[in-house]
Structure formats: C-alpha cells, structure tokens
Amino acid sequence: MAGLEGRVALVSGGGRGIGAAICLALARDGADVAINYRRDEDAAREVQREVEALGRRARLYQAEVSDWEADQRMVEAIADELGMVDILVNNAGIASRGQFVADTDPAEMERVVRTHVFGAFYLSKLVLPGMRTRPRGDIIMISSSASQGLGAGGAPYNMAKTAMEALAKTLAKEERDNGIRVNVVAPGLVETEMGRRLIRATAGVQDLAAHAPNMPFGMVCQPEDIGAMVAFLCGEGGRYITHQVIYVNGGGFESPRRAQARA
C-alpha cells in the first residue's frame, strides 16, 4: 500500500483503456474505486473484478458525464455506497474526426466539448463540497499533449483539452486552502483503441507495436504509465504538487532513429 487507504476515487470513463489502468493503479495503492462508464458494462465489470481481487471495494456507475442530472445521481449514490469522493479523475473523453474547422459539424464540436469540459466541470462541482471535509482531496484532469501543439484538423479536441486545463488551473487556485490539489496529466500517444485509430488515420500504421521504434525510448506509452502517474500525484509523492500540467509523452520529441531514417 502507498498511502491511499481509506480514500474513495471516482474515475470517469474508468471501464476501458487509460481509465481502467487508473482504477487499478489507485486500487493497488489502497483506494476504493467508483468506476464510471457510459456504454460498455462488460468491460467495466471486468475492471470491477480486478479491483476487488486487489482487496478494494469497487462499484459501477453508468452515466453520461455531460448530463448534469445523471452526474448528480451518480455522486449521491457513491456517497451512500462508498463514502465521500476525495479523489476525482476526470478521464472520460471522445475523439474528434480530424477535420478542418470549415468542414467540422457544429454538433461534433459541441459533443466533444461537452464530454471533456462540461463533464469535468459538473463532476468537480459535485464532489467539491464533500472533498472539502476530507483531510486531503485530489482532482486530476486527463488532458493530452495535443494541447501543446494545437495542430490543424483537431479544433474540437484541442478546444476541449485546453478548456479542461484552464478549469484545472482555476480550481487549483480556488481550492488550495481547502487542502485540495488539482493537476493535469497529459499523455501523448497511448496504446489504447483511440490511440490505434489515431495512428491508423495519421500514419497508416496498423500495428502500434510496429510503430514503437519511432517513439521515444523505443516504445509506445502504455495505459499503466498514466495510471502510475495519477497514483503518484494522489499519494505522498504528490502532496506538495498542484496547478501543474505533467506531460507523459517521452519528452515529445522524435526518435533519433526515425530522424536518421528520414535523412
């Protein structure tokens, strides 16, 4: 155990990919976990079984995070079943379609922004009253290295992640005196279904393992790498860290082997 005993974590989008890895990392360090999911109950239930196998309590909560009333019901249910949330990981997210602004459907822009930004705002607002009563609180936003580059063809996603980071930095200032740390973890390419779709669309690569030699340290970031960083920030290692954006992307630079191959 690493200091999260007695704490309750809510992980949005916790049923798959990065969210699932975060649930397991927090459970390994002693937290009980509320696993939010949108549609894939079977996947979420498997994460629940893995958390319980670690000796921690786990409950499933189906909710679309951009729905205020659904979020209210979920947070109330968590308080009744597990206790007050003192770790919130705003991880739920969806990708945009990679089109230029001129070609982007306004409905897509609204859907992406509502999921990432409204969802994070709603859940943060709902857990804050209880979190303020706890000895310590942590809110982690899962953003993206895309917020650094803000590349063409990704306006909805770029807008959403940038706004999420703005929310985090505002909250960090507002809640520090209440013992609440607020930080951002911003991954680069991660080996998830979303990551595989992205690399197929942008680089024509069908297998992420084949892309590993082109990545920093010769490997593709794994969901467990993000889970480990979240657990660190919520534990003793992160007790004096707030208002930070931490990029988990291997430095974000091109592999020398790839540069040599292009030369």
TIVO-735095 format. One record per residue: residue number from 1; x, z, y of N, C-alpha, C in turn. Coordinates in steps of 0.2 Angstrom, whole numbers. Layout:
! TIVO-735095
(drenmi NUM,(X,Z,Y),(X,Z,Y),(X,Z,Y));
...
! end
This chain:
! TIVO-735095
(drenmi 1,(4,0,-6),(0,0,0),(4,0,6));
(drenmi 2,(2,-3,12),(6,-4,18),(2,-2,24));
(drenmi 3,(-2,4,23),(-5,7,29),(-12,4,31));
(drenmi 4,(-15,0,27),(-22,-2,29),(-27,2,25));
(drenmi 5,(-25,7,22),(-30,11,18),(-35,14,23));
(drenmi 6,(-42,14,21),(-47,17,25),(-50,12,30));
(drenmi 7,(-47,6,30),(-49,1,36),(-54,-4,33));
(drenmi 8,(-58,-7,37),(-63,-12,35),(-61,-18,38));
(drenmi 9,(-60,-24,35),(-59,-30,38),(-65,-35,37));
(drenmi 10,(-66,-38,42),(-71,-44,42),(-67,-50,43));
(drenmi 11,(-67,-55,38),(-64,-61,38),(-69,-67,38));
(drenmi 12,(-70,-70,44),(-74,-76,44),(-71,-82,40));
(drenmi 13,(-75,-86,37),(-73,-91,33),(-68,-89,28));
(drenmi 14,(-70,-83,25),(-65,-80,20),(-65,-82,13));
(drenmi 15,(-70,-87,11),(-71,-89,5),(-66,-94,2));
(drenmi 16,(-62,-97,6),(-58,-103,4),(-51,-103,8));
(drenmi 17,(-46,-106,6),(-41,-108,10),(-37,-102,13));
(drenmi 18,(-36,-103,19),(-32,-98,23),(-36,-92,23));
(drenmi 19,(-43,-92,24),(-47,-86,24),(-46,-82,18));
(drenmi 20,(-46,-85,12),(-46,-82,6),(-39,-78,5));
(drenmi 21,(-34,-82,7),(-27,-79,7),(-27,-73,12));
(drenmi 22,(-30,-73,17),(-30,-67,22),(-34,-61,19));
(drenmi 23,(-40,-63,16),(-43,-57,12),(-39,-54,7));
(drenmi 24,(-35,-58,3),(-31,-55,-2),(-25,-51,1));
(drenmi 25,(-22,-54,6),(-16,-50,9),(-19,-43,12));
(drenmi 26,(-24,-43,15),(-27,-37,18),(-28,-32,13));
(drenmi 27,(-32,-34,7),(-33,-30,2),(-27,-27,-2));
(drenmi 28,(-22,-31,-3),(-16,-29,-6),(-13,-23,-2));
(drenmi 29,(-14,-23,5),(-11,-18,9),(-16,-12,10));
(drenmi 30,(-22,-12,7),(-26,-7,7),(-33,-7,10));
(drenmi 31,(-34,-13,13),(-41,-13,17),(-46,-15,12));
(drenmi 32,(-53,-13,14),(-59,-16,11),(-61,-22,15));
(drenmi 33,(-64,-27,11),(-65,-33,15),(-72,-36,14));
(drenmi 34,(-74,-37,20),(-81,-41,21),(-79,-48,21));
(drenmi 35,(-81,-52,16),(-80,-59,16),(-86,-63,18));
(drenmi 36,(-85,-66,24),(-90,-71,27),(-89,-78,24));
(drenmi 37,(-94,-81,22),(-94,-88,20),(-100,-92,23));
(drenmi 38,(-99,-99,23),(-105,-102,26),(-109,-106,20));
(drenmi 39,(-106,-109,15),(-110,-113,10),(-107,-111,3));
(drenmi 40,(-101,-111,2),(-98,-111,-5),(-98,-104,-7));
(drenmi 41,(-104,-101,-10),(-104,-95,-13),(-100,-94,-19));
(drenmi 42,(-99,-99,-23),(-95,-98,-29),(-88,-96,-27));
(drenmi 43,(-85,-100,-22),(-78,-99,-20),(-77,-92,-17));
(drenmi 44,(-82,-90,-13),(-82,-83,-10),(-82,-78,-15));
(drenmi 45,(-86,-79,-20),(-87,-74,-26),(-81,-73,-30));
(drenmi 46,(-77,-78,-30),(-71,-78,-34),(-66,-74,-30));
(drenmi 47,(-66,-75,-23),(-61,-71,-19),(-64,-63,-19));
(drenmi 48,(-70,-62,-20),(-73,-55,-20),(-70,-52,-27));
(drenmi 49,(-70,-56,-32),(-67,-53,-39),(-60,-51,-38));
(drenmi 50,(-56,-56,-35),(-49,-55,-34),(-48,-48,-30));
(drenmi 51,(-51,-48,-24),(-51,-42,-20),(-52,-35,-24));
(drenmi 52,(-58,-35,-28),(-60,-30,-32),(-54,-28,-37));
(drenmi 53,(-51,-33,-40),(-46,-32,-45),(-40,-29,-42));
(drenmi 54,(-39,-29,-36),(-34,-25,-32),(-36,-18,-31));
(drenmi 55,(-42,-16,-33),(-44,-9,-32),(-48,-8,-25));
(drenmi 56,(-49,-13,-21),(-53,-13,-15),(-60,-15,-15));
(drenmi 57,(-64,-12,-11),(-71,-14,-10),(-71,-21,-7));
(drenmi 58,(-76,-25,-9),(-77,-32,-6),(-85,-33,-6));
(drenmi 59,(-87,-36,-1),(-94,-38,-1),(-94,-45,2));
(drenmi 60,(-99,-49,0),(-100,-56,3),(-106,-56,8));
(drenmi 61,(-105,-60,13),(-110,-61,19),(-110,-68,21));
(drenmi 62,(-116,-71,19),(-117,-78,21),(-120,-78,28));
(drenmi 63,(-116,-82,32),(-118,-83,39),(-115,-88,43));
(drenmi 64,(-118,-92,46),(-115,-97,51),(-113,-94,57));
(drenmi 65,(-106,-93,58),(-104,-89,63),(-106,-91,70));
(drenmi 66,(-108,-97,71),(-110,-99,78),(-118,-97,79));
(drenmi 67,(-121,-93,75),(-128,-91,75),(-127,-84,77));
(drenmi 68,(-129,-82,83),(-129,-75,86),(-133,-70,81));
(drenmi 69,(-139,-72,80),(-143,-68,76),(-141,-67,69));
(drenmi 70,(-138,-72,66),(-135,-71,59),(-129,-67,59));
(drenmi 71,(-125,-67,65),(-120,-63,65),(-122,-56,66));
(drenmi 72,(-127,-55,70),(-129,-48,71),(-131,-45,65));
(drenmi 73,(-135,-48,61),(-137,-46,54),(-131,-44,50));
(drenmi 74,(-126,-49,50),(-120,-48,46),(-117,-41,48));
(drenmi 75,(-115,-40,54),(-111,-35,56),(-115,-28,55));
(drenmi 76,(-122,-28,56),(-125,-22,54),(-125,-21,47));
(drenmi 77,(-126,-26,42),(-125,-25,35),(-118,-22,33));
(drenmi 78,(-113,-25,36),(-106,-22,34),(-106,-15,36));
(drenmi 79,(-108,-13,42),(-108,-6,44),(-111,-2,39));
(drenmi 80,(-117,-4,36),(-121,0,32),(-117,1,25));
(drenmi 81,(-114,-5,23),(-111,-5,16),(-104,-3,15));
(drenmi 82,(-100,-5,20),(-93,-4,20),(-90,1,25));
(drenmi 83,(-94,1,31),(-92,5,37),(-90,1,43));
(drenmi 84,(-88,4,48),(-87,0,54),(-81,-4,53));
(drenmi 85,(-81,-10,56),(-76,-15,56),(-70,-13,60));
(drenmi 86,(-64,-12,58),(-59,-11,63),(-53,-16,62));
(drenmi 87,(-54,-21,58),(-50,-27,58),(-55,-33,58));
(drenmi 88,(-54,-38,63),(-58,-44,63),(-53,-50,63));
(drenmi 89,(-54,-54,58),(-50,-60,58),(-55,-66,59));
(drenmi 90,(-55,-69,65),(-59,-75,67),(-55,-81,64));
(drenmi 91,(-57,-83,58),(-54,-88,54),(-58,-94,53));
(drenmi 92,(-65,-94,53),(-69,-99,52),(-68,-105,57));
(drenmi 93,(-68,-111,54),(-67,-117,58),(-68,-123,55));
(drenmi 94,(-69,-128,58),(-70,-135,56),(-66,-140,60));
(drenmi 95,(-64,-145,57),(-60,-151,60),(-64,-155,64));
(drenmi 96,(-61,-159,69),(-64,-164,72),(-62,-171,69));
(drenmi 97,(-65,-176,71),(-65,-183,67),(-59,-187,69));
(drenmi 98,(-55,-184,74),(-49,-188,76),(-50,-194,81));
(drenmi 99,(-56,-194,84),(-57,-200,89),(-55,-198,96));
(drenmi 100,(-54,-204,100),(-53,-203,107),(-59,-200,110));
(drenmi 101,(-59,-197,116),(-64,-194,120),(-70,-200,121));
(drenmi 102,(-68,-206,123),(-73,-211,124),(-77,-213,118));
(drenmi 103,(-74,-211,112),(-78,-213,106),(-81,-206,102));
(drenmi 104,(-80,-200,105),(-82,-194,102),(-90,-193,103));
(drenmi 105,(-93,-192,98),(-100,-190,98),(-101,-183,102));
(drenmi 106,(-105,-182,107),(-105,-176,110),(-108,-170,106));
(drenmi 107,(-112,-172,101),(-114,-167,96),(-108,-164,92));
(drenmi 108,(-103,-169,90),(-97,-166,87),(-93,-161,91));
(drenmi 109,(-92,-163,97),(-89,-159,102),(-92,-152,102));
(drenmi 110,(-99,-152,103),(-102,-145,103),(-102,-141,96));
(drenmi 111,(-102,-145,91),(-102,-142,84),(-95,-138,83));
(drenmi 112,(-90,-142,85),(-83,-139,84),(-82,-133,88));
(drenmi 113,(-84,-134,95),(-83,-128,100),(-87,-122,98));
(drenmi 114,(-93,-123,96),(-97,-118,94),(-95,-114,88));
(drenmi 115,(-92,-117,83),(-90,-114,77),(-83,-110,79));
(drenmi 116,(-79,-113,82),(-72,-109,84),(-73,-104,89));
(drenmi 117,(-76,-106,95),(-76,-102,101),(-82,-97,101));
(drenmi 118,(-88,-100,100),(-94,-95,101),(-94,-90,95));
(drenmi 119,(-92,-93,89),(-92,-88,83),(-87,-83,84));
(drenmi 120,(-81,-84,87),(-76,-79,88),(-78,-74,94));
(drenmi 121,(-82,-77,99),(-84,-73,104),(-90,-68,102));
(drenmi 122,(-94,-71,98),(-100,-67,95),(-97,-61,91));
(drenmi 123,(-93,-63,86),(-91,-58,81),(-87,-52,85));
(drenmi 124,(-83,-55,90),(-79,-50,93),(-83,-45,97));
(drenmi 125,(-88,-48,101),(-93,-44,104),(-96,-39,100));
(drenmi 126,(-98,-41,94),(-102,-37,90),(-98,-31,87));
(drenmi 127,(-92,-32,85),(-88,-27,82),(-85,-22,87));
(drenmi 128,(-84,-24,93),(-81,-20,98),(-83,-13,99));
(drenmi 129,(-90,-12,99),(-92,-5,100),(-90,0,95));
(drenmi 130,(-91,-3,88),(-88,2,83),(-81,2,83));
(drenmi 131,(-77,-3,84),(-70,-3,84),(-67,1,89));
(drenmi 132,(-70,2,94),(-68,7,100),(-68,14,97));
(drenmi 133,(-72,16,92),(-72,23,90),(-67,24,85));
(drenmi 134,(-64,19,82),(-59,20,77),(-52,21,80));
(drenmi 135,(-48,24,75),(-41,26,78),(-37,20,80));
(drenmi 136,(-38,14,77),(-35,8,79),(-39,2,77));
(drenmi 137,(-39,-3,81),(-43,-9,80),(-38,-15,81));
(drenmi 138,(-39,-21,77),(-36,-27,77),(-40,-33,77));
(drenmi 139,(-40,-37,81),(-43,-44,81),(-38,-49,81));
(drenmi 140,(-38,-53,76),(-34,-59,75),(-38,-65,75));
(drenmi 141,(-36,-70,80),(-38,-77,80),(-34,-81,76));
(drenmi 142,(-37,-85,72),(-33,-90,68),(-34,-97,72));
(drenmi 143,(-29,-99,76),(-29,-105,80),(-25,-110,76));
(drenmi 144,(-21,-114,80),(-17,-120,77),(-12,-122,82));
(drenmi 145,(-6,-124,79),(-1,-127,83),(-3,-133,87));
(drenmi 146,(-9,-136,85),(-12,-141,89),(-13,-139,96));
(drenmi 147,(-14,-133,98),(-15,-130,105),(-8,-131,109));
(drenmi 148,(-2,-132,105),(4,-133,109),(4,-140,111));
(drenmi 149,(3,-145,107),(4,-152,108),(-2,-155,112));
(drenmi 150,(-8,-153,110),(-14,-156,113),(-14,-164,112));
(drenmi 151,(-13,-166,106),(-12,-173,105),(-19,-177,106));
(drenmi 152,(-18,-184,107),(-23,-188,108),(-27,-188,102));
(drenmi 153,(-34,-190,102),(-38,-190,97),(-41,-184,94));
(drenmi 154,(-40,-179,97),(-42,-172,94),(-45,-168,100));
(drenmi 155,(-49,-170,104),(-51,-166,110),(-56,-161,108));
(drenmi 156,(-61,-161,103),(-65,-156,102),(-61,-150,99));
(drenmi 157,(-56,-152,94),(-52,-146,91),(-47,-143,96));
(drenmi 158,(-44,-148,100),(-39,-145,105),(-43,-140,110));
(drenmi 159,(-49,-142,112),(-53,-138,117),(-55,-132,113));
(drenmi 160,(-57,-132,107),(-59,-126,104),(-54,-121,103));
(drenmi 161,(-48,-123,100),(-42,-119,99),(-39,-116,105));
(drenmi 162,(-39,-120,111),(-37,-117,117),(-41,-112,120));
(drenmi 163,(-48,-113,119),(-53,-108,122),(-52,-102,118));
(drenmi 164,(-51,-103,111),(-51,-97,107),(-45,-92,109));
(drenmi 165,(-39,-96,111),(-33,-92,113),(-34,-89,120));
(drenmi 166,(-38,-92,124),(-40,-89,130),(-44,-83,129));
(drenmi 167,(-49,-83,125),(-53,-77,123),(-48,-71,120));
(drenmi 168,(-44,-73,116),(-39,-68,113),(-35,-64,119));
(drenmi 169,(-32,-68,123),(-28,-65,129),(-32,-61,133));
(drenmi 170,(-38,-63,135),(-43,-59,139),(-45,-53,136));
(drenmi 171,(-47,-53,129),(-48,-47,125),(-42,-42,125));
(drenmi 172,(-36,-45,124),(-30,-41,124),(-30,-36,130));
(drenmi 173,(-31,-39,135),(-31,-35,142),(-36,-30,142));
(drenmi 174,(-42,-33,140),(-48,-28,141),(-48,-22,136));
(drenmi 175,(-45,-23,130),(-46,-18,125),(-40,-14,123));
(drenmi 176,(-35,-15,127),(-28,-11,125),(-29,-4,126));
(drenmi 177,(-33,-2,131),(-34,5,132),(-38,8,127));
(drenmi 178,(-42,4,123),(-46,7,118),(-42,7,111));
(drenmi 179,(-36,5,111),(-32,5,105),(-33,-1,101));
(drenmi 180,(-35,-6,104),(-37,-12,100),(-31,-18,102));
(drenmi 181,(-28,-20,97),(-23,-26,98),(-27,-32,96));
(drenmi 182,(-25,-37,100),(-28,-44,99),(-22,-49,100));
(drenmi 183,(-22,-53,94),(-16,-58,94),(-19,-64,91));
(drenmi 184,(-15,-69,91),(-17,-76,89),(-11,-78,84));
(drenmi 185,(-13,-80,78),(-9,-83,73),(-11,-91,73));
(drenmi 186,(-6,-95,74),(-7,-102,75),(-3,-106,70));
(drenmi 187,(-6,-108,64),(-2,-112,59),(-1,-119,61));
(drenmi 188,(4,-122,58),(5,-129,58),(1,-132,52));
(drenmi 189,(4,-137,49),(1,-140,43),(1,-135,37));
(drenmi 190,(-5,-133,34),(-5,-129,29),(-8,-132,23));
(drenmi 191,(-6,-130,17),(-8,-134,11),(-15,-131,9));
(drenmi 192,(-20,-134,12),(-27,-132,11),(-31,-139,11));
(drenmi 193,(-37,-139,9),(-41,-145,9),(-41,-148,15));
(drenmi 194,(-42,-145,21),(-42,-148,28),(-35,-151,29));
(drenmi 195,(-30,-147,27),(-23,-150,28),(-22,-156,24));
(drenmi 196,(-24,-157,18),(-24,-163,14),(-27,-168,17));
(drenmi 197,(-33,-167,20),(-37,-173,23),(-33,-175,29));
(drenmi 198,(-30,-170,33),(-27,-172,39),(-21,-177,37));
(drenmi 199,(-17,-175,32),(-11,-178,31),(-12,-185,28));
(drenmi 200,(-18,-186,24),(-20,-192,22),(-22,-197,28));
(drenmi 201,(-25,-194,33),(-28,-198,38),(-22,-200,43));
(drenmi 202,(-17,-196,44),(-12,-197,49),(-6,-200,46));
(drenmi 203,(-4,-199,40),(2,-201,37),(1,-205,31));
(drenmi 204,(-5,-206,28),(-6,-209,22),(-3,-206,16));
(drenmi 205,(-2,-200,16),(1,-196,11),(-5,-193,7));
(drenmi 206,(-5,-195,0),(-10,-192,-4),(-8,-185,-7));
(drenmi 207,(-2,-184,-8),(0,-178,-11),(4,-174,-6));
(drenmi 208,(2,-168,-4),(6,-164,1),(13,-162,-2));
(drenmi 209,(13,-161,-9),(20,-159,-12),(25,-165,-10));
(drenmi 210,(23,-171,-10),(27,-177,-9),(30,-177,-1));
(drenmi 211,(26,-173,3),(27,-173,10),(32,-167,11));
(drenmi 212,(33,-163,7),(37,-157,8),(44,-158,10));
(drenmi 213,(48,-163,8),(55,-164,10),(55,-166,18));
(drenmi 214,(49,-168,21),(49,-170,28),(47,-164,32));
(drenmi 215,(46,-158,29),(44,-152,33),(49,-147,34));
(drenmi 216,(49,-143,39),(54,-138,39),(55,-134,33));
(drenmi 217,(61,-132,32),(64,-128,26),(62,-132,19));
(drenmi 218,(60,-138,20),(58,-142,14),(52,-140,10));
(drenmi 219,(47,-137,14),(41,-135,10),(35,-135,15));
(drenmi 220,(29,-136,12),(23,-135,16),(21,-128,17));
(drenmi 221,(19,-126,22),(16,-119,23),(10,-118,19));
(drenmi 222,(10,-112,16),(5,-110,11),(0,-105,14));
(drenmi 223,(-6,-105,12),(-11,-100,15),(-8,-93,14));
(drenmi 224,(-4,-92,9),(-2,-85,9),(3,-83,14));
(drenmi 225,(7,-88,17),(11,-87,23),(7,-84,29));
(drenmi 226,(1,-87,30),(-3,-85,35),(-6,-78,34));
(drenmi 227,(-8,-77,28),(-11,-70,26),(-6,-65,27));
(drenmi 228,(1,-66,25),(6,-61,26),(7,-60,33));
(drenmi 229,(6,-65,38),(7,-63,45),(2,-59,48));
(drenmi 230,(-5,-61,45),(-10,-57,48),(-10,-50,45));
(drenmi 231,(-8,-49,39),(-7,-42,37),(-2,-38,40));
(drenmi 232,(4,-41,42),(9,-38,46),(7,-36,53));
(drenmi 233,(3,-40,56),(1,-39,63),(-4,-33,63));
(drenmi 234,(-8,-32,57),(-13,-27,57),(-10,-20,54));
(drenmi 235,(-4,-21,52),(-1,-15,49),(4,-11,54));
(drenmi 236,(8,-7,51),(13,-4,55),(18,-8,59));
(drenmi 237,(19,-14,56),(24,-19,60),(21,-21,66));
(drenmi 238,(14,-21,67),(11,-24,72),(8,-19,77));
(drenmi 239,(10,-13,77),(7,-8,81),(9,-8,88));
(drenmi 240,(14,-12,90),(16,-12,97),(16,-20,99));
(drenmi 241,(11,-24,96),(11,-31,97),(4,-32,99));
(drenmi 242,(3,-35,105),(-4,-38,107),(-3,-43,112));
(drenmi 243,(-8,-47,113),(-8,-53,118),(-3,-58,116));
(drenmi 244,(-1,-59,110),(4,-64,108),(1,-70,104));
(drenmi 245,(4,-75,104),(2,-81,100),(8,-82,96));
(drenmi 246,(7,-82,89),(13,-82,84),(12,-89,80));
(drenmi 247,(17,-93,81),(16,-100,78),(19,-99,71));
(drenmi 248,(16,-101,66),(18,-101,59),(19,-108,57));
(drenmi 249,(24,-111,59),(25,-118,58),(32,-121,57));
(drenmi 250,(36,-116,54),(43,-118,53),(47,-120,59));
(drenmi 251,(45,-118,65),(48,-120,71),(46,-126,74));
(drenmi 252,(41,-130,71),(38,-135,74),(42,-141,75));
(drenmi 253,(48,-142,72),(52,-147,73),(53,-152,67));
(drenmi 254,(55,-158,68),(56,-162,62),(61,-161,58));
(drenmi 255,(60,-162,51),(66,-160,47),(72,-165,48));
(drenmi 256,(78,-163,48),(84,-167,49),(84,-173,44));
(drenmi 257,(82,-171,38),(82,-177,33),(77,-182,35));
(drenmi 258,(71,-181,37),(66,-186,40),(69,-190,45));
(drenmi 259,(73,-186,50),(76,-190,56),(81,-194,53));
(drenmi 260,(85,-192,49),(90,-197,46),(87,-203,43));
(drenmi 261,(82,-202,39),(78,-207,35),(76,-212,40));
(drenmi 262,(74,-210,46),(71,-215,51),(76,-218,55));
(drenmi 263,(82,-215,55),(88,-218,59),(90,-225,57));
! end
